[in-house]
Amino acid sequence: MKMWNKLLTACIALVMSVGMVGSASADSVIDDVVKRGKLVVGLSTFVPWAMRDKKGDLIGFEIDVSRQLAKDMGVEVELVPTAWDGIIPALLAGKFDVIITGMVHKPARNLTVNFSKPYAYLNVGMAANTALAAKDGLKTMEDWNSSKVTLTIKRGTAPGETAERLFPKARVRQFDDDAQALQDVLNGNAHAFLTSEPKPAYYVIDNPDVLYNPFGIGPFDPSASAFAVRKGDPDALNFFDNWIQYRTLDGWLERTHARWFQSRDWKDQVN
């Protein structure tokens, strides 16, 4: 009888554990999105990932990705622009369902959130003030790694780590948005703006008399971008991974990426 009781207790525990697993799956953010009829996406503004057009509407690569993702899910999409340094805390607080903002999956971030498969790749580049660099004799990487050099970055982004690693002696000014960081270089107050491509290439194309790319297009720190979701949700990761694979294989991601990163046809839409 004791043996039977132990066996019964074990079976009940097994059934309960299976039920708990089922409940965890049912609590996936994917189920919430479908029931709600709306996917809420957190993002920060980076040209050309996400930006405001002349009407104030959001456009860009991330916007197209978010809208296509929601369309494929059969739901509406709500875009929630969020300051970069607060975007992960906002996700954890439930302000949105997923982060789609060109976020690089790094070990430190992965301790807090889970990442999907990569859906885009990027490099860090530099747009430099031609006159200021010539005045200070900046030619080689060694020249740029100097206390007389001032670099600008957007606060909390990957190029900050690039600056620290490659140019540890340089002074670094941090700004809350790209426009401020770029303007400091255009005004001659800083030598160069370190940011993700293709922005440095765009800035030089748009300001050929002021700026140049001292080391070519995107020579630094290649990385991969992924969706970020809250931990403990394998169903969400499974869905996003499969969606990325599906839209990679049918060419949609590549075509959409090329539209924003290899063309300036959209330039007249923004200020």
C-alpha positions as CSV (number, residue, x, y, z in Angstrom):
1,M,0.0,0.0,0.0
2,K,2.8,2.4,0.9
3,M,4.5,1.7,-2.5
4,W,1.1,2.4,-4.3
5,N,0.7,5.7,-2.4
6,K,4.2,6.8,-3.4
7,L,3.5,5.9,-7.0
8,L,0.2,7.8,-6.9
9,T,1.9,10.8,-5.4
10,A,4.5,10.8,-8.1
11,C,1.9,10.5,-10.8
12,I,0.0,13.4,-9.4
13,A,3.2,15.5,-9.2
14,L,3.9,14.6,-12.8
15,V,0.5,15.6,-14.0
16,M,0.7,18.9,-12.1
17,S,4.1,19.7,-13.5
18,V,2.8,19.0,-17.1
19,G,-0.2,21.3,-16.3
20,M,2.2,24.0,-15.1
21,V,4.2,23.7,-18.3
22,G,1.0,24.0,-20.3
23,S,0.0,27.1,-18.4
24,A,3.4,28.7,-18.9
25,S,3.0,28.2,-22.6
26,A,-0.5,29.6,-22.6
27,D,0.8,32.8,-20.9
28,S,3.1,33.6,-23.8
29,V,3.1,37.2,-25.0
30,I,2.1,35.7,-28.4
31,D,-1.2,34.5,-27.0
32,D,-1.7,38.0,-25.4
33,V,-1.1,39.7,-28.7
34,V,-3.5,37.5,-30.6
35,K,-6.2,37.9,-28.0
36,R,-5.6,41.7,-27.8
37,G,-5.5,42.0,-31.5
38,K,-2.5,44.3,-31.3
39,L,1.3,43.9,-31.2
40,V,3.0,46.6,-29.1
41,V,6.6,47.3,-30.3
42,G,9.2,49.3,-28.4
43,L,11.8,51.2,-30.4
44,S,14.2,54.0,-30.4
45,T,14.8,56.4,-33.3
46,F,17.9,55.7,-35.4
47,V,18.3,56.7,-39.1
48,P,17.3,54.8,-41.1
49,W,16.0,52.2,-38.6
50,A,13.2,54.4,-37.3
51,M,12.7,58.1,-37.9
52,R,10.0,60.8,-38.2
53,D,8.9,62.0,-41.7
54,K,7.9,65.5,-42.4
55,K,4.3,64.8,-41.2
56,G,5.6,63.4,-37.9
57,D,4.9,59.8,-38.7
58,L,7.4,57.0,-38.0
59,I,9.1,55.5,-41.1
60,G,12.1,53.3,-41.6
61,F,13.4,49.8,-41.7
62,E,12.2,48.9,-38.2
63,I,8.8,50.3,-38.9
64,D,8.4,48.2,-42.0
65,V,9.5,45.1,-40.0
66,S,7.1,45.8,-37.2
67,R,4.2,46.4,-39.5
68,Q,4.9,43.3,-41.6
69,L,5.3,41.2,-38.5
70,A,1.9,42.4,-37.1
71,K,0.3,41.8,-40.5
72,D,1.5,38.3,-40.6
73,M,0.1,37.8,-37.1
74,G,-3.2,39.2,-38.2
75,V,-3.2,42.0,-35.7
76,E,-2.7,45.8,-35.5
77,V,0.6,47.3,-34.5
78,E,1.3,50.0,-31.9
79,L,4.7,51.6,-32.0
80,V,6.1,53.0,-28.8
81,P,9.2,55.3,-29.2
82,T,11.3,55.0,-26.1
83,A,14.6,56.5,-25.0
84,W,17.4,54.0,-25.6
85,D,18.7,53.9,-22.1
86,G,15.2,53.0,-20.7
87,I,14.0,50.6,-23.4
88,I,14.9,47.3,-21.7
89,P,13.5,48.4,-18.3
90,A,10.3,49.4,-20.2
91,L,10.1,46.0,-21.8
92,L,10.5,44.3,-18.4
93,A,7.8,46.5,-17.0
94,G,5.4,45.3,-19.7
95,K,5.2,48.6,-21.6
96,F,5.4,46.6,-24.9
97,D,5.6,43.1,-26.1
98,V,8.9,43.1,-28.0
99,I,11.8,45.4,-28.7
100,I,12.5,45.9,-32.5
101,T,15.1,48.6,-32.7
102,G,18.4,47.3,-34.2
103,M,19.5,46.1,-30.7
104,V,22.7,44.1,-30.8
105,H,22.5,40.9,-28.8
106,K,25.3,41.2,-26.3
107,P,26.0,38.9,-23.3
108,A,25.3,41.6,-20.7
109,R,21.9,42.4,-22.3
110,N,21.2,38.7,-22.6
111,L,21.3,38.3,-18.8
112,T,18.2,40.5,-18.7
113,V,16.3,39.7,-21.9
114,N,16.2,36.9,-24.5
115,F,17.1,37.5,-28.1
116,S,15.7,36.1,-31.3
117,K,17.8,35.0,-34.3
118,P,19.5,38.0,-36.1
119,Y,17.3,39.8,-38.6
120,A,19.8,42.4,-39.6
121,Y,23.5,43.1,-39.5
122,L,25.4,46.4,-39.0
123,N,28.9,47.9,-38.6
124,V,30.1,51.0,-36.8
125,G,31.5,53.8,-39.0
126,M,32.8,57.4,-38.6
127,A,31.7,60.7,-40.1
128,A,34.5,63.2,-39.5
129,N,35.0,66.9,-39.8
130,T,37.4,67.3,-42.8
131,A,38.9,70.7,-41.8
132,L,39.3,69.8,-38.1
133,A,40.9,66.5,-38.8
134,A,43.4,68.1,-41.3
135,K,44.1,70.9,-38.8
136,D,45.1,68.4,-36.1
137,G,46.9,66.1,-38.5
138,L,44.7,63.1,-38.0
139,K,45.5,60.4,-40.6
140,T,46.2,57.0,-38.9
141,M,44.3,55.1,-36.2
142,E,47.1,56.0,-33.9
143,D,46.6,59.7,-34.7
144,W,42.9,59.5,-33.8
145,N,43.7,57.8,-30.5
146,S,44.7,61.0,-28.8
147,S,43.6,63.3,-26.0
148,K,43.3,66.1,-28.5
149,V,40.5,64.2,-30.3
150,T,36.8,64.7,-29.4
151,L,34.3,62.1,-30.6
152,T,30.5,62.1,-30.3
153,I,28.2,59.2,-29.8
154,K,24.5,58.6,-29.0
155,R,24.2,57.7,-25.4
156,G,24.1,54.0,-24.5
157,T,24.7,52.6,-28.0
158,A,27.3,50.1,-29.3
159,P,29.5,52.8,-30.9
160,G,30.4,54.0,-27.4
161,E,32.1,50.6,-26.8
162,T,33.9,51.0,-30.2
163,A,35.2,54.4,-29.1
164,E,36.4,53.1,-25.8
165,R,38.1,50.1,-27.3
166,L,39.8,51.8,-30.4
167,F,40.2,55.3,-29.2
168,P,40.6,55.1,-25.4
169,K,42.6,58.4,-25.2
170,A,40.0,60.4,-27.0
171,R,37.4,62.5,-25.3
172,V,33.8,61.3,-25.9
173,R,30.7,63.4,-25.8
174,Q,27.4,61.6,-25.4
175,F,24.1,62.9,-26.8
176,D,20.5,61.8,-26.5
177,D,19.9,61.7,-30.3
178,D,21.8,61.5,-33.5
179,A,21.0,65.0,-34.7
180,Q,22.8,66.6,-31.7
181,A,25.8,64.3,-32.0
182,L,26.1,65.1,-35.7
183,Q,25.6,68.8,-35.3
184,D,28.5,69.0,-32.9
185,V,30.8,67.6,-35.6
186,L,29.3,69.8,-38.3
187,N,29.9,72.9,-36.1
188,G,33.5,71.9,-35.6
189,N,33.1,71.3,-31.9
190,A,34.1,67.6,-32.2
191,H,36.2,65.7,-34.7
192,A,33.9,62.8,-35.6
193,F,30.6,61.1,-34.9
194,L,30.8,57.3,-34.3
195,T,27.6,55.5,-35.2
196,S,26.1,52.6,-37.0
197,E,26.2,52.4,-40.8
198,P,24.8,53.5,-43.1
199,K,24.4,56.8,-41.2
200,P,28.1,57.9,-41.4
201,A,28.0,57.2,-45.2
202,Y,24.7,59.2,-45.5
203,Y,26.1,62.1,-43.5
204,V,29.1,62.4,-45.8
205,I,26.9,62.2,-48.9
206,D,24.7,64.9,-47.5
207,N,27.6,67.2,-46.3
208,P,30.5,66.5,-48.7
209,D,32.1,69.9,-48.1
210,V,32.3,69.4,-44.4
211,L,32.5,65.6,-43.7
212,Y,34.4,62.6,-44.8
213,N,34.8,58.9,-43.9
214,P,38.4,58.7,-42.6
215,F,38.6,54.9,-42.6
216,G,36.0,54.0,-45.3
217,I,32.5,52.7,-44.9
218,G,31.7,50.7,-41.8
219,P,35.1,49.4,-40.9
220,F,34.5,48.7,-37.2
221,D,32.8,46.1,-35.0
222,P,30.4,44.1,-37.2
223,S,27.4,42.9,-35.1
224,A,23.9,41.4,-35.4
225,S,20.6,42.8,-34.4
226,A,17.8,40.8,-32.9
227,F,14.3,41.1,-31.4
228,A,14.4,41.3,-27.5
229,V,11.7,39.7,-25.4
230,R,11.1,39.0,-21.7
231,K,12.7,35.9,-20.3
232,G,10.7,32.8,-19.6
233,D,8.7,32.9,-22.9
234,P,9.9,30.1,-25.3
235,D,6.8,30.4,-27.4
236,A,7.6,34.0,-28.2
237,L,11.2,33.2,-29.2
238,N,10.0,30.3,-31.3
239,F,7.5,32.5,-33.2
240,F,9.9,35.3,-33.8
241,D,12.7,33.0,-34.8
242,N,10.5,31.3,-37.3
243,W,9.1,34.6,-38.7
244,I,12.6,35.9,-39.2
245,Q,13.6,32.6,-41.0
246,Y,10.5,32.7,-43.1
247,R,11.0,36.4,-44.2
248,T,14.7,35.8,-44.7
249,L,14.1,32.8,-47.1
250,D,11.4,34.6,-49.1
251,G,13.8,37.6,-49.5
252,W,11.5,40.1,-47.9
253,L,14.0,41.2,-45.2
254,E,16.8,41.6,-47.7
255,R,14.6,43.7,-50.1
256,T,13.3,45.8,-47.3
257,H,16.8,46.3,-45.8
258,A,18.2,47.3,-49.2
259,R,15.4,49.9,-49.6
260,W,16.5,51.8,-46.5
261,F,20.2,51.1,-46.3
262,Q,21.3,51.0,-49.9
263,S,19.1,53.8,-51.3
264,R,18.4,57.4,-50.5
265,D,15.1,57.5,-52.3
266,W,13.4,58.1,-49.0
267,K,15.5,61.2,-48.1
268,D,12.9,63.7,-49.2
269,Q,10.4,62.3,-46.8
270,V,12.4,63.5,-43.8
271,N,13.7,66.8,-42.7
